[in-house]
Amino acid sequence: MAAAHDEHLAEDLARLAELHGVATSYRPAPDRTVKVPAAAVTAALAALGVDATGPDAVRTALAARERELRERLLPPTVVHWTGAEPPAALTALPAGTRLHVEPEEPPTAARSEGAVENPGTSRTQQTSEAGAAREAEETAGSVRPAHAVLAGLPPGVHRLTATAPDGRTGQAYLVVAPDRLPAPPGRGHGLLVQLYSLLSHRSWGMGDLADLAELAGWAGRTAGTGFVQVNPLHAAVPGAPTDPSPYRPSSRRFPDPVHLRVEDVPEFAYVEDRERLNGLLAQAERLRAAVLDKGALIDRDAVWDLKRQALELVLAVPLGPGRQAAYDAFRAAHGQALEDHATWCALAEIHGSDWHCWPDGLRDPRSADTARARTELAGRVAFHARLAWLTDGQLRAAQRAAREAGMPVGIVHDLAVGVHPAGADAWAQQDVYAAGMSVGAPPDAFNARGQDWGLPPWRPDRLAACGHAPYRELLRALFRYAGALRIDHVMGLFRLWWVPEGSPPTDGTYVHYDAEAMLAVLALEATRAGALVIGEDLGTVEPGVREALQRRGVLGTSVLWFERDWDGDGRPLPPERWRPDCLATATTHDLPPTAARLIGDHVGLRDRLGLLTRSAAEERAEATADAAEWLALLGSLGLLDSPAAGPPGSDEEEEIRAVHRFLLRTPARLVGVWLPDGVGDRRPQNLPGTWDEYPNWRLPIADREGRPVPLEELVASGRLRALLEVLRDGTDPHR
């Protein structure tokens, strides 16, 4: 009897979980299914506002959910792809149902600086289509087929109301999206770099946005590169020490002012206290020299401390009328989101950078206490809002510089998978984040214990209820200055691994999102901006995800060392079998540079840090065989100008050029060069699985001996120029 009762409870819980998009099992491999702990399922449901703590609660919640689904006319979001048949949610409505559409007002200034030229709907067409939509709205009281209602609607997120003959009504957000995202204008190549590592003799101890503009201007004009991809430049959580990882930001909606070139702010020239300003410039010079000349690590906190002091002086200078009008327009365009971000920054200066530890009344961004604090701290709120505006301006200037240098794409920005739980976004958007949950990854062949990234996930139900507004606003903010957007862990548009607070990553579960809606919003905002999208889809990917992304024009990511015939003999994948719709690279920020991979340096590094799970001899033998196998393939294809007689790495520069000749042999639409590969850097920028043991995110670009290479020397490097010439010859149709 008890066994039967438990079985029924398990079935009910599984059904309830399914109806809320919570997985009760997953398949890490086609032939293996792993059951999720019931406690993880219950916790995920609780984070979604569903009580499943006992048999009665499960039955009650299940009955309520089934009734809700049975009685509703429309799901929260309906997606219509331009040119496609009407969505099933509309064609399945009862005969005689009336549809009423309230069209979205198209956002202003959505197009990014120097957007990729892509055929699409003109502004005139949008205006006329919007007028047709309004006309359709006026006559929507009559019963018209779904295709007729959809025909006059421009792309956008509209409000849809359905009224059935029996009097029932339903509302939904109707996303009308382009069938595909913008495509690359042709085959191209570009650079991949962590901006902080790109120091020049003018930056203040870490690379900044002026360095980025200089690199883009040089690479576009002299090497024919089409893009420069950088790490996430999101606002970090302040504090000492600041988390150096760009993938755990305070806010993804606003950029970090630490990347500003202070001297390029127009008001810098009018600072009155020149003595103090000159003293700060002298300190910045010493900070820069410590990194470039004395082997010091990049110290983000020290850089920001100096820049903040300088910016206090610069922002004391009144804005001229034109710049004041531009700043006012920026504040108006970003509205409450900017006010919240600036308010959090001002409060963090007083109460610390973890809002969970603030006084109770300040933990709610909409409380009376917070409103009073915002007024009392108006000067500091304005300071941080203006920093956001200045940083946005230099980001747009970098994209402008890239396009003016002939780059068809320009700057590729990186969107982190989530935000720090203590930061500004988690405070301001508490209603859409899942309390008590963290994003991570289940156990796999590379990490038997799974991963907990410490990032609170968005609640899919709350996203749907507000028309995915936080997601739309995030994309719109980033596309202001991006020629393309790389989405870290793009599989998160489909599902994320939720880990309950206090549980190991092994005791988590997958929670699914409305992938069609997420893709439709992405297509809509990318098209409005004329920007490309690259999805980081490395590792274990749910069946059908890559196909769905490819169908909508999201480019994938292919890294040479991972591209093997895993379904066959396991050997390196020949170039003709690579997928075309991707960015192909030799390495990434989380992997060893190519020179280190060729000579096995990465094995020695991991051995010294105690990170190996097998003997160093075994790891080294496998790494040597791996590199030799790839080099043998390169030699057989005639890609090595002078095949070395010795082991891998004997002719390092030629072998790295051959690796990139191979990438050019693939049909990949974009080919990327890890900039440190151009000067023989051996050190990875990030070594997963380490914290204090390795200086993650704090290393300048260096040569093979570990000597930092500033931007001025980098662009003069014969080795880098020879590598880029290989890429230019392989992607320029006129050469």
QUIGI-V98821 format. One record per backbone hydrogen bond with DSSP energy under -1.0 kcal/mol. CO is the residue of the C=O (numbers start at 1). NH is the residue of the N-H. E is the energy in kcal/mol with one decimal. If there is no record, write none. Layout:
CO_NH_E ; CO_NH_E
This chain:
1_5_-2.3 ; 2_6_-2.5 ; 3_7_-2.2 ; 4_8_-2.3 ; 5_9_-2.3 ; 6_10_-2.5 ; 7_11_-2.3 ; 8_12_-2.6 ; 9_13_-2.8 ; 10_14_-2.5 ; 11_15_-2.3 ; 12_16_-2.8 ; 13_17_-2.8 ; 14_18_-2.4 ; 15_19_-2.1 ; 17_22_-3.0 ; 18_21_-1.4 ; 21_512_-3.2 ; 24_36_-2.7 ; 26_34_-3.4 ; 29_32_-2.2 ; 34_26_-2.1 ; 37_41_-1.6 ; 38_42_-2.7 ; 39_43_-2.3 ; 40_44_-2.4 ; 41_45_-2.4 ; 42_46_-2.3 ; 43_47_-2.1 ; 45_50_-2.8 ; 46_49_-1.9 ; 54_58_-2.7 ; 55_59_-2.5 ; 56_60_-2.6 ; 57_61_-2.6 ; 58_62_-2.6 ; 59_63_-2.4 ; 60_64_-2.2 ; 61_65_-2.4 ; 62_66_-2.6 ; 63_67_-2.2 ; 64_68_-2.3 ; 65_69_-2.4 ; 66_70_-2.1 ; 67_71_-2.2 ; 68_72_-1.7 ; 76_173_-2.6 ; 78_175_-3.1 ; 80_177_-2.2 ; 81_84_-2.6 ; 87_90_-1.6 ; 87_91_-1.9 ; 88_92_-2.0 ; 90_93_-1.3 ; 94_97_-1.7 ; 98_163_-2.6 ; 100_161_-2.8 ; 102_159_-2.3 ; 112_115_-1.2 ; 122_126_-2.5 ; 123_127_-2.5 ; 124_128_-2.4 ; 125_129_-2.9 ; 126_130_-2.7 ; 127_131_-2.1 ; 128_132_-2.1 ; 129_133_-2.4 ; 130_134_-2.5 ; 131_135_-2.2 ; 132_136_-2.5 ; 133_137_-2.3 ; 134_138_-1.9 ; 137_140_-1.5 ; 139_142_-1.5 ; 145_149_-1.7 ; 146_150_-2.4 ; 147_151_-1.5 ; 150_153_-1.6 ; 156_176_-2.9 ; 158_174_-3.1 ; 159_102_-3.1 ; 160_172_-2.3 ; 161_100_-2.6 ; 162_170_-2.2 ; 163_98_-2.8 ; 164_167_-2.1 ; 168_164_-3.0 ; 170_162_-3.1 ; 172_160_-3.0 ; 173_78_-3.1 ; 174_158_-3.0 ; 175_80_-3.1 ; 176_156_-1.9 ; 177_82_-3.1 ; 188_671_-1.9 ; 189_226_-4.1 ; 190_673_-2.4 ; 191_229_-3.6 ; 192_675_-2.7 ; 194_197_-1.6 ; 195_198_-1.9 ; 196_207_-2.3 ; 197_199_-1.3 ; 197_701_-2.1 ; 199_711_-2.7 ; 208_212_-1.9 ; 209_213_-2.1 ; 210_214_-2.4 ; 211_215_-2.7 ; 212_216_-2.6 ; 213_217_-2.6 ; 214_218_-2.5 ; 215_219_-3.1 ; 216_220_-2.6 ; 217_221_-1.5 ; 218_222_-2.8 ; 219_223_-1.6 ; 219_225_-1.7 ; 226_409_-1.7 ; 226_410_-2.2 ; 227_191_-2.1 ; 228_412_-2.9 ; 229_193_-2.9 ; 233_256_-2.2 ; 235_250_-2.4 ; 235_251_-1.8 ; 245_248_-1.2 ; 249_420_-3.9 ; 250_425_-2.2 ; 254_235_-2.3 ; 256_259_-1.8 ; 257_260_-1.9 ; 259_209_-2.8 ; 261_264_-1.6 ; 262_265_-1.7 ; 265_268_-2.4 ; 266_269_-1.1 ; 267_270_-1.6 ; 268_271_-1.3 ; 272_274_-2.1 ; 273_277_-2.0 ; 274_278_-3.1 ; 275_279_-1.8 ; 276_280_-1.9 ; 277_281_-2.2 ; 278_282_-2.1 ; 279_283_-1.9 ; 280_284_-2.4 ; 281_285_-2.0 ; 282_286_-1.9 ; 283_287_-2.3 ; 284_288_-2.5 ; 285_289_-2.5 ; 286_290_-2.0 ; 287_291_-1.3 ; 288_292_-2.7 ; 289_293_-2.7 ; 290_296_-2.7 ; 299_303_-2.2 ; 300_304_-2.8 ; 301_305_-2.3 ; 302_306_-1.8 ; 303_307_-2.6 ; 304_308_-3.2 ; 305_309_-1.7 ; 306_310_-2.3 ; 307_311_-3.0 ; 308_312_-2.0 ; 309_313_-1.2 ; 310_314_-2.3 ; 311_315_-3.0 ; 314_317_-1.5 ; 320_324_-2.9 ; 321_325_-2.1 ; 322_326_-1.9 ; 323_327_-2.7 ; 324_328_-2.6 ; 325_329_-2.1 ; 326_330_-2.1 ; 327_331_-2.4 ; 328_332_-2.2 ; 329_333_-2.5 ; 330_334_-2.0 ; 331_335_-1.5 ; 334_337_-1.0 ; 334_338_-1.2 ; 335_339_-1.9 ; 336_340_-2.8 ; 337_341_-2.2 ; 338_342_-2.8 ; 339_343_-2.3 ; 340_344_-2.7 ; 341_345_-2.1 ; 342_346_-2.2 ; 343_347_-2.8 ; 344_348_-2.7 ; 345_349_-1.2 ; 347_351_-3.1 ; 348_352_-1.5 ; 354_357_-2.1 ; 355_358_-1.3 ; 359_362_-1.9 ; 360_363_-1.4 ; 364_367_-1.7 ; 367_371_-1.9 ; 368_372_-2.4 ; 369_373_-2.5 ; 370_374_-2.5 ; 371_375_-1.6 ; 372_376_-2.7 ; 373_377_-2.4 ; 375_378_-1.4 ; 377_381_-2.8 ; 378_382_-2.6 ; 379_383_-1.9 ; 380_384_-2.3 ; 381_385_-2.2 ; 382_386_-2.4 ; 383_387_-1.9 ; 384_388_-1.9 ; 385_389_-1.7 ; 386_390_-2.8 ; 387_391_-2.6 ; 388_392_-2.3 ; 389_393_-2.3 ; 390_394_-2.1 ; 391_395_-2.2 ; 392_396_-2.3 ; 393_397_-1.9 ; 394_398_-1.9 ; 395_399_-1.9 ; 396_400_-2.3 ; 397_401_-2.6 ; 398_402_-2.0 ; 399_403_-2.3 ; 400_404_-2.7 ; 401_405_-1.2 ; 402_407_-2.1 ; 403_406_-1.7 ; 410_228_-2.1 ; 411_483_-2.4 ; 411_484_-1.4 ; 412_230_-2.4 ; 413_486_-3.7 ; 415_488_-2.3 ; 420_423_-1.5 ; 422_355_-1.2 ; 423_427_-1.5 ; 424_428_-2.9 ; 425_429_-2.5 ; 429_432_-1.9 ; 432_459_-3.3 ; 434_437_-1.3 ; 436_501_-2.6 ; 438_499_-3.1 ; 439_453_-2.4 ; 441_451_-2.9 ; 447_444_-1.8 ; 447_450_-1.6 ; 451_441_-2.3 ; 455_439_-2.9 ; 457_434_-2.9 ; 459_463_-2.2 ; 460_464_-2.3 ; 461_465_-1.9 ; 462_466_-1.2 ; 463_468_-3.7 ; 464_467_-1.5 ; 468_472_-2.5 ; 469_473_-2.9 ; 470_474_-2.0 ; 471_475_-2.4 ; 472_476_-2.5 ; 473_477_-2.1 ; 474_478_-2.1 ; 475_479_-2.7 ; 478_481_-1.3 ; 480_113_-1.4 ; 483_532_-1.8 ; 484_413_-2.3 ; 485_534_-2.9 ; 486_415_-3.2 ; 487_536_-2.7 ; 489_492_-2.7 ; 490_493_-2.0 ; 491_494_-2.0 ; 491_495_-2.1 ; 494_513_-2.7 ; 496_511_-2.5 ; 497_440_-1.9 ; 498_509_-2.0 ; 499_438_-1.4 ; 500_503_-2.3 ; 504_507_-2.1 ; 509_498_-3.3 ; 510_23_-3.0 ; 511_496_-2.0 ; 513_515_-1.9 ; 514_518_-2.5 ; 515_519_-2.7 ; 516_520_-2.3 ; 517_521_-2.6 ; 518_522_-1.9 ; 519_523_-2.8 ; 520_524_-2.5 ; 521_525_-2.6 ; 522_526_-2.5 ; 523_527_-2.0 ; 524_528_-2.1 ; 525_529_-1.7 ; 526_530_-1.1 ; 526_531_-2.5 ; 529_112_-1.1 ; 530_116_-2.0 ; 532_485_-1.9 ; 533_555_-2.3 ; 534_487_-2.9 ; 535_537_-1.1 ; 536_490_-1.5 ; 542_545_-2.0 ; 544_548_-2.1 ; 545_549_-2.5 ; 546_550_-2.6 ; 547_551_-2.4 ; 548_552_-1.2 ; 549_554_-2.6 ; 550_553_-1.1 ; 552_181_-2.9 ; 555_535_-4.0 ; 556_583_-2.4 ; 558_585_-2.4 ; 559_562_-1.9 ; 560_563_-1.5 ; 562_564_-1.5 ; 563_573_-2.5 ; 564_566_-2.1 ; 565_568_-1.5 ; 565_570_-2.4 ; 571_565_-2.7 ; 574_577_-1.8 ; 575_578_-1.6 ; 580_582_-2.0 ; 580_669_-2.3 ; 581_556_-2.5 ; 582_670_-1.9 ; 583_558_-2.4 ; 584_672_-2.8 ; 585_560_-2.6 ; 588_591_-1.4 ; 589_686_-1.5 ; 593_597_-2.2 ; 594_598_-2.4 ; 595_599_-1.6 ; 596_600_-1.0 ; 596_601_-1.6 ; 600_603_-1.0 ; 600_604_-1.1 ; 601_605_-2.1 ; 602_606_-2.2 ; 603_607_-2.2 ; 604_608_-2.4 ; 605_609_-1.4 ; 606_611_-3.0 ; 607_610_-1.3 ; 615_619_-2.3 ; 616_620_-2.8 ; 617_621_-2.3 ; 618_622_-2.2 ; 619_623_-2.5 ; 620_624_-2.5 ; 621_625_-2.2 ; 622_626_-2.4 ; 623_627_-2.4 ; 624_628_-2.5 ; 625_629_-2.3 ; 626_630_-1.8 ; 627_631_-2.6 ; 628_632_-2.2 ; 629_633_-1.7 ; 630_634_-2.5 ; 631_635_-2.6 ; 632_636_-2.4 ; 633_637_-1.4 ; 634_639_-2.6 ; 635_638_-1.5 ; 647_650_-1.7 ; 651_655_-2.4 ; 652_656_-2.4 ; 653_657_-2.1 ; 654_658_-2.3 ; 655_659_-2.2 ; 656_660_-1.6 ; 657_661_-2.0 ; 658_662_-2.3 ; 659_663_-1.8 ; 660_664_-1.7 ; 661_665_-1.1 ; 669_188_-2.0 ; 670_584_-2.8 ; 671_190_-2.0 ; 673_192_-2.7 ; 674_677_-2.2 ; 675_678_-1.8 ; 676_679_-1.5 ; 676_681_-2.1 ; 685_697_-2.9 ; 687_690_-1.3 ; 694_696_-2.4 ; 695_698_-1.6 ; 698_298_-2.7 ; 701_709_-2.9 ; 703_706_-2.1 ; 707_703_-2.2 ; 710_714_-2.6 ; 711_715_-2.3 ; 714_717_-1.4 ; 717_721_-2.3 ; 718_722_-2.3 ; 719_723_-1.8 ; 720_724_-2.7 ; 721_725_-1.9 ; 722_726_-1.3 ; 723_727_-1.4 ; 724_728_-2.7 ; 725_729_-2.5 ; 726_730_-1.5 ; 727_731_-1.3 ; 728_732_-1.9 ; 732_735_-1.6
